C-alpha cells in the first residue's frame, strides 16, 4: 500500500517514463521544423515520417511548448531561446519530483519485503537499516494525531539527513490528509555534519518543531499512542539495530522518555536578538545550550575557537553559571533563549 504522499508523486514518475518512448521521434521532428521556413504537417509527412509517429511527436512537442499546430495544419515554432529555457525549468521541476518519488517508493518496496510481525507479542526485532526504514515509514503512514522523534547520532539519523531537501520540506500528513504535529529532539552533534543546517531548516519548513540535546543515547519514533520504533544503529556493527513496539505500556514509557528529553533540550532559534546580548553572543549561547562543541560553534559563527571560549566565559560570568549546562538553564530562565 503506497504511502499517501507517494501517490501524489506517481504522476511525475509515470510522465517521465511515458515521455521517454516518444523522445526519439520528437527530437527528429523538432530538428526538421527548425530547418523549415514555413513548417507544416504536410511537409513533414513528405519527408517520410508516418502519420502516427508524427502525431505522437507533435503531441510531445506541444506539451513542452516547443511547437503548436494551427487549425490548417501549419506549425508555429517559437524561437528556441524563448521556448527551451521554459522547457528546461519544467524538466528541473519534474526531476525534483521524480527524485522525491524514488525516495518514497523505496520505502514502499521494503514495506512489501519485510518480515511479518508476531501479532502475539507486539514486539518486532528490526535486523537491518532497510527493515528499520520500512517499519518506521509504515507506522508514520498510520499516524492520526502526531509524531514525536528522538534522534541519536546513528547511521539511520545520517541517512535521514541525507534525504533530498524536497522530501524534508514535504509536510507529514495523515491518511485523511491533515498535517500531523511533529516534534523532534536532535542530538546536538548532528550540527557538526556537513549539510545538516540546510536539511534541518527544510524540516522546519515542513512543520517540524525542533530542539537539541547533547548525547542523545538512542533514537525513538513515536506515533500517537499506538506504536514506537526504537533504534540504535552504528557504523560497522552487525546484528539487530532496532525494535518495533506496539505494546501500550512500552509505548507510554517511550512517550515519557521523549517528554523528559524535550524538557531538557534547547530550541535552536534562527534569527532574533535577546535584549541583553549582542547578536553574535546570542548565536554562541544558542549553540552552547544545545551542547555544540566550541570548535563547531566557531565554524558556524565565523570566529576563532579562542574567541568562542572567551565569549562563553563572559556569558557564563554574566549568568553566574559554573557549568555550560547551568548557563543554558539560566539563559532560559532569563528569557534569553
VENSUL-V113892 format. One record per backbone hydrogen bond with DSSP energy under -0.5 kcal/mol. NH is the residue of the N-H (numbers start at 1). CO is the residue of the C=O. If there is no record, write none. Layout:
# VENSUL-V113892
nh	co
NH	CO
NH	CO
This chain:
# VENSUL-V113892
nh	co
6	3
7	3
8	4
9	6
10	6
10	7
13	9
14	10
15	11
16	12
17	13
18	14
19	15
20	16
21	17
21	18
22	18
22	19
23	19
23	20
26	22
27	23
28	24
29	25
30	26
31	27
32	28
33	29
34	30
35	31
35	32
36	33
39	36
41	73
44	40
45	41
46	42
47	43
47	44
48	45
49	44
54	50
55	51
56	52
57	53
58	54
59	55
60	56
61	57
62	58
63	59
64	60
65	62
66	61
67	61
68	76
70	68
70	74
73	70
75	39
76	68
77	75
78	76
82	79
83	79
84	80
85	80
87	83
88	84
89	85
90	86
91	87
92	88
93	89
94	90
95	91
96	92
97	93
98	94
99	95
100	96
101	97
102	98
103	99
104	100
105	101
106	102
107	103
107	104
108	104
109	105
110	106
111	107
112	108
113	110
114	110
119	117
121	118
122	118
124	244
126	242
127	125
132	128
133	129
134	130
135	131
136	132
137	133
138	134
139	135
140	136
141	137
142	138
142	139
143	140
147	181
148	222
149	183
150	220
151	185
152	150
153	216
154	152
155	233
158	154
159	155
160	156
161	157
162	158
163	160
167	164
168	164
169	165
170	166
172	206
173	171
174	178
175	143
177	174
180	172
181	145
182	207
183	147
184	209
185	149
186	184
186	211
187	151
188	213
190	187
191	188
192	189
193	190
196	193
199	195
200	196
201	197
202	198
203	199
204	200
205	201
206	202
207	204
208	203
209	182
210	208
211	184
212	266
213	186
216	213
219	231
220	150
221	229
222	148
223	227
224	146
224	222
226	223
227	223
228	245
229	221
230	228
230	243
231	219
232	241
237	234
238	236
241	126
242	126
243	230
244	124
245	228
245	243
246	122
248	246
251	247
252	248
253	249
254	250
255	251
256	252
257	253
258	254
259	255
260	256
261	257
262	258
263	259
264	260
265	261
266	212
269	267
271	269
277	274
282	278
283	279
284	280
285	281
286	282
287	283
288	284
289	285
290	286
291	288
292	287
297	293
298	294
299	295
300	296
301	297
302	298
303	298
308	304
309	305
310	306
311	307
312	308
313	309
314	310
315	311
316	312
317	313
318	314
319	315
320	317
321	316
327	323
328	324
329	325
330	326
331	327
332	328
333	329
334	330
335	332
336	331
337	331
